């Protein structure tokens, strides 16, 4: 038995998303079903839909920033009840047995890997479909509780953009006395600024130009520099403990690594189109590191949501109707959004 729900899907890498219907499985013993109220648009959605990260499984319903209200729970569910405010992020299952899963870092599951919220194959052997839809069914162990003080529309982007930036800030111990630079002030970058500032770090934004400077300072940055100005790299040399790179462009890493203190780390969150060239001297002379970070596990994502509720950290959003999704994609690609589109699922 299955349930039919409305959705927006892509039928190929080159066609627009269109309205359709998909099937959701019946609620199993450990499942939570919920009506989707809002779904964020992530740049990853666009990459996947357009086949830029490898072959996609069409028809494809994207969306891994999902917030809604529980409508049904399985008989063995213990964590949620009907009426709860819940969310789902980038994955809906994992092996649950490997060292990473046991450590609560399911995003690094290696047997066979986390099961993505969309464009993956679930335990039932069927393709997973994402949040550009009106309802979803997910195992309770991969569902998050959304605090009452966070609006469901604002909660949605936290489930990818929020945890993607929170996790490295926590891992590299951003906080009082640390200096953090954020490269790029977009969907990820604006949340990185808010979160780092809430943690007590001194935050600097590094952006191509100064056109978003007023926003950056309002969001919590203490300083804002244009990377198009070569003097920036001279002025800021050796300043930062941690640099969070939220852009997917191929940067001159020698310039940015030179901004780190001894023992500093640059963390990659975006995935550039071309291989990254890392000059060894920039690492060796300063014992600097370059690393990467992938979203967060379920426990850490819940921690992030609770932190955001406690510190009043929410994304800057533009709520849209589902019929606007293709235009929204084009605006994301041209950086014409401040700072995250969120689909009102009632319009699907």
C-alpha positions as CSV (number, residue, x, y, z in Angstrom):
1,X,0.0,0.0,0.0
2,X,1.2,3.5,-0.8
3,X,-0.1,7.1,-0.6
4,X,-0.1,9.5,-3.6
5,X,1.0,13.0,-2.9
6,X,1.6,16.1,-5.1
7,X,5.2,17.1,-5.9
8,X,7.4,19.1,-8.3
9,X,9.8,16.9,-10.2
10,X,12.5,17.1,-12.9
11,X,12.1,14.5,-15.8
12,X,15.6,15.2,-17.2
13,X,18.7,17.3,-16.6
14,X,17.5,19.9,-19.2
15,X,13.8,20.2,-18.6
16,X,12.1,22.5,-16.0
17,X,10.6,21.1,-12.8
18,X,6.8,20.4,-13.3
19,X,3.9,19.4,-11.1
20,X,3.3,15.7,-10.8
21,X,2.4,13.0,-8.2
22,X,4.6,10.5,-6.4
23,X,4.0,7.6,-4.1
24,X,4.9,7.5,-0.4
25,X,5.2,4.2,1.4
26,X,2.7,3.2,4.1
27,X,3.8,4.0,7.7
28,X,5.9,1.1,9.1
29,X,6.5,0.3,12.7
30,X,9.3,2.8,13.2
31,X,8.1,5.4,10.7
32,X,6.9,9.0,11.0
33,X,4.6,10.5,8.4
34,X,4.3,14.2,8.2
35,X,2.7,16.9,6.1
36,X,5.4,19.1,4.6
37,X,4.8,22.8,5.2
38,X,8.0,24.3,3.9
39,X,11.0,23.1,1.8
40,X,14.2,25.1,1.3
41,X,15.9,25.3,-2.1
42,X,19.6,24.3,-1.8
43,X,22.2,24.8,-4.5
44,X,22.8,21.1,-4.2
45,X,19.2,20.6,-5.5
46,X,20.2,22.4,-8.7
47,X,23.5,20.5,-9.2
48,X,21.7,17.2,-8.7
49,X,18.7,17.9,-10.9
50,X,20.9,19.1,-13.7
51,X,23.1,16.0,-13.5
52,X,26.2,18.0,-12.6
53,X,27.2,15.6,-9.7
54,X,26.7,12.5,-11.8
55,X,23.7,10.7,-13.3
56,X,20.4,11.4,-11.6
57,X,17.4,9.1,-11.1
58,X,14.6,10.7,-13.0
59,X,11.8,11.6,-12.4
60,X,13.5,13.4,-9.5
61,X,11.8,15.3,-6.7
62,X,14.6,17.4,-5.0
63,X,14.5,19.0,-1.6
64,X,16.4,18.1,1.6
65,X,15.5,21.1,3.8
66,X,12.1,19.9,5.0
67,X,9.8,21.1,7.8
68,X,6.3,20.0,8.7
69,X,3.8,18.5,11.2
70,X,3.5,14.9,12.1
71,X,0.2,13.2,10.9
72,X,0.9,9.6,11.8
73,X,3.4,7.4,13.6
74,X,4.2,3.7,13.6
75,X,3.2,1.6,16.5
76,X,6.8,1.3,17.7
77,X,7.7,4.9,17.4
78,X,8.8,6.4,20.7
79,X,10.3,9.8,19.8
80,X,7.4,11.6,18.1
81,X,3.6,11.9,18.2
82,X,0.9,13.3,15.9
83,X,1.1,17.1,15.9
84,X,4.8,17.4,16.6
85,X,6.8,20.0,14.6
86,X,9.5,18.0,12.8
87,X,12.1,18.2,10.0
88,X,14.2,16.1,7.7
89,X,17.6,17.0,6.3
90,X,19.9,15.6,3.7
91,X,19.6,11.9,4.5
92,X,16.8,9.5,5.5
93,X,18.7,6.4,6.5
94,X,22.2,4.8,6.9
95,X,23.6,1.4,7.7
96,X,23.3,2.0,11.5
97,X,26.1,-0.5,12.1
98,X,29.4,1.0,10.9
99,X,31.8,2.9,13.3
100,X,30.5,6.3,11.9
101,X,26.9,5.5,12.4
102,X,27.5,4.2,15.9
103,X,29.4,7.4,16.7
104,X,26.4,9.5,15.6
105,X,28.1,10.7,12.4
106,X,25.7,9.0,10.0
107,X,26.7,11.4,7.2
108,X,30.0,9.6,7.0
109,X,28.4,6.1,6.9
110,X,30.6,3.8,4.8
111,X,28.4,0.7,4.4
112,X,27.2,1.6,1.8
113,X,26.9,5.3,2.7
114,X,24.1,7.5,3.9
115,X,20.8,7.2,2.0
116,X,20.0,10.7,0.6
117,X,16.6,12.2,1.0
118,X,16.4,12.2,-2.8
119,X,18.3,10.7,-5.7
120,X,19.1,7.6,-3.7
121,X,17.8,4.1,-3.2
122,X,16.0,3.3,0.0
123,X,15.9,0.1,2.0
124,X,12.8,-0.9,0.0
125,X,14.7,-0.8,-3.2
126,X,12.9,2.3,-4.5
127,X,14.2,5.7,-5.3
128,X,14.0,8.3,-2.6
129,X,12.1,11.5,-3.3
130,X,12.6,14.8,-1.6
131,X,10.8,17.7,0.0
132,X,9.3,19.5,-3.0
133,X,6.1,17.6,-2.1
134,X,3.2,17.7,0.3
135,X,4.1,14.7,2.6
136,X,6.8,12.3,3.4
137,X,7.4,9.1,5.5
138,X,10.8,8.7,7.3
139,X,12.2,6.4,9.9
140,X,12.0,8.1,13.3
141,X,15.7,7.9,13.8
142,X,16.3,10.3,10.9
143,X,13.7,12.9,11.9
144,X,14.5,16.1,13.8
145,X,12.4,17.9,16.4
146,X,11.9,21.6,15.6
147,X,11.8,23.9,18.6
148,X,8.7,25.9,19.1
149,X,10.5,29.3,18.9
150,X,11.6,28.6,15.3
151,X,9.1,29.1,12.5
152,X,8.7,26.1,10.2
153,X,9.6,28.3,7.2
154,X,12.8,29.4,8.9
155,X,13.6,26.0,10.2
156,X,13.8,24.4,6.8
157,X,17.1,25.9,5.6
158,X,18.7,25.0,9.0
159,X,18.4,21.3,8.0
160,X,21.1,21.7,5.4
161,X,22.6,25.2,5.3
162,X,22.5,25.4,9.1
163,X,24.1,22.1,10.0
164,X,26.6,22.4,7.1
165,X,28.0,25.5,8.8
166,X,27.4,24.6,12.4
167,X,29.3,21.3,12.3
168,X,32.7,22.7,11.2
169,X,32.4,25.7,13.6
170,X,31.8,23.3,16.5
171,X,34.5,20.7,15.3
172,X,37.2,23.4,15.1
173,X,36.0,25.0,18.3
174,X,34.9,28.5,17.1
175,X,34.1,30.6,20.2
176,X,35.3,33.2,22.6
177,X,38.8,34.4,21.6
178,X,38.8,32.8,18.2
179,X,38.9,34.6,14.9
180,X,36.8,33.2,12.1
181,X,36.6,34.3,8.4
182,X,33.7,33.3,6.2
183,X,34.3,33.2,2.5
184,X,31.1,34.2,0.7
185,X,27.8,35.7,2.0
186,X,25.2,33.5,0.4
187,X,22.8,30.8,1.7
188,X,25.6,29.0,3.6
189,X,27.7,32.1,4.4
190,X,25.1,34.2,6.0
191,X,24.3,31.4,8.4
192,X,28.0,30.8,9.1
193,X,28.3,34.4,10.1
194,X,25.3,34.3,12.4
195,X,26.3,31.0,14.0
196,X,30.0,31.9,14.6
197,X,28.9,35.3,16.1
198,X,26.5,33.5,18.4
199,X,29.3,31.2,19.5
200,X,31.3,34.2,20.5
201,X,33.9,34.3,17.7
202,X,35.2,37.4,16.1
203,X,33.8,37.1,12.5
204,X,35.1,38.6,9.3
205,X,33.4,38.2,5.9
206,X,35.6,37.8,2.8
207,X,33.5,38.5,-0.3
208,X,34.3,39.4,-3.9
209,X,32.9,42.9,-3.4
210,X,31.5,45.1,-0.7
211,X,28.0,45.1,-2.1
212,X,26.6,43.0,0.8
213,X,28.7,44.7,3.5
214,X,25.8,46.3,5.3
215,X,24.1,42.9,5.5
216,X,27.3,41.1,6.7
217,X,27.7,43.6,9.6
218,X,24.1,43.4,10.5
219,X,24.2,39.6,10.6
220,X,27.1,39.6,13.1
221,X,30.4,40.2,11.3
222,X,32.8,42.7,12.8
223,X,34.7,43.3,9.6
224,X,34.0,42.8,5.9
225,X,36.6,42.8,3.1
226,X,36.6,42.6,-0.6
227,X,38.8,39.8,-2.0
228,X,38.9,41.6,-5.4
229,X,41.2,44.0,-3.6
230,X,44.7,42.6,-3.4
231,X,45.5,44.7,-0.3
232,X,43.0,42.5,1.6
233,X,45.4,39.6,1.6
234,X,48.2,41.8,2.9
235,X,46.1,43.4,5.6
236,X,44.8,40.2,6.9
237,X,47.8,37.9,6.7
238,X,48.1,35.5,9.6
239,X,45.0,36.7,11.3
240,X,42.5,33.8,11.4
241,X,42.2,30.6,13.4
242,X,39.6,29.2,11.1
243,X,38.3,30.0,7.6
244,X,35.0,28.6,6.4
245,X,34.8,28.5,2.6
246,X,31.2,28.4,1.5
247,X,31.7,29.0,-2.2
248,X,32.2,26.4,-4.9
249,X,34.5,28.5,-7.1
250,X,38.2,27.5,-7.5
251,X,40.1,30.0,-5.4
252,X,43.7,30.8,-5.2
253,X,44.3,28.8,-2.1
254,X,47.8,30.2,-1.5
255,X,46.2,33.6,-0.9
256,X,43.6,32.3,1.6
257,X,45.9,29.9,3.4
258,X,48.2,32.9,4.0
259,X,45.4,34.5,6.1
260,X,45.6,31.7,8.7
261,X,47.6,31.8,11.9
262,X,50.0,29.0,12.7
263,X,47.9,25.8,13.2
264,X,45.0,27.5,11.4
265,X,42.5,25.5,9.3
266,X,40.6,26.3,6.1
267,X,37.5,24.2,5.8
268,X,35.9,23.5,2.4
269,X,32.1,23.3,2.3
270,X,31.6,23.9,-1.4
271,X,32.7,21.6,-4.2
272,X,34.6,23.4,-7.0
273,X,34.1,22.2,-10.5
274,X,37.9,21.6,-11.0
275,X,40.5,19.9,-8.8
276,X,41.9,22.2,-6.1
277,X,45.6,23.2,-6.3
278,X,47.1,23.3,-2.9
279,X,50.7,24.8,-2.7
280,X,52.7,22.8,-0.2
281,X,54.6,25.8,1.1
282,X,51.3,27.5,2.2
283,X,50.7,24.5,4.5
284,X,54.2,23.7,5.7
285,X,55.3,27.3,6.7
286,X,52.7,27.7,9.4
287,X,51.6,24.1,10.1
288,X,48.3,25.1,8.4
289,X,45.6,22.6,7.3
290,X,43.0,22.4,4.7
291,X,40.0,20.2,5.4
292,X,36.4,19.5,4.5
293,X,33.1,19.0,6.3
294,X,29.9,17.3,5.3
295,X,26.6,18.4,6.9
296,X,26.3,16.7,10.4
297,X,24.8,13.6,12.1
298,X,21.4,13.4,13.5
299,X,22.4,14.2,17.1
300,X,24.5,17.2,16.0
301,X,21.7,18.5,13.8
302,X,19.3,18.4,16.7
303,X,22.0,20.2,18.8
304,X,22.2,22.8,16.1
305,X,18.4,23.4,16.1
306,X,18.4,23.7,19.8
307,X,21.3,26.1,19.7
308,X,19.6,28.3,17.1
309,X,16.4,28.4,19.2
310,X,18.4,29.4,22.3
311,X,20.4,32.1,20.5
312,X,17.7,33.3,18.1
313,X,19.6,32.3,15.0
314,X,17.4,31.9,11.9
315,X,18.1,32.2,8.2
316,X,17.1,35.2,6.0
317,X,14.5,33.7,3.7
318,X,12.2,34.5,0.8
319,X,9.1,32.3,0.8
320,X,7.8,31.4,-2.7
321,X,5.0,29.5,-4.3
322,X,6.0,26.2,-5.8
323,X,5.1,27.4,-9.4
324,X,8.1,29.9,-9.1
325,X,10.7,27.1,-8.5
326,X,12.3,27.3,-11.9
327,X,12.7,31.1,-11.7
328,X,14.1,30.6,-8.2
329,X,16.7,28.2,-9.6
330,X,17.9,30.8,-12.1
331,X,18.0,33.5,-9.4
332,X,20.1,31.1,-7.1
333,X,22.5,30.6,-10.0
334,X,22.9,34.4,-10.4
335,X,23.2,34.9,-6.7
336,X,20.0,36.9,-6.7
337,X,18.6,35.8,-3.3
338,X,19.0,37.0,0.2
339,X,19.6,34.5,1.3
340,X,17.5,31.3,1.0
341,X,14.4,30.5,-1.0
342,X,11.8,28.4,0.8
343,X,8.9,26.8,-1.0
344,X,5.4,27.0,0.7
345,X,4.3,23.4,0.3
346,X,0.7,24.4,0.5
347,X,1.1,25.8,-3.1
348,X,2.3,22.5,-4.6
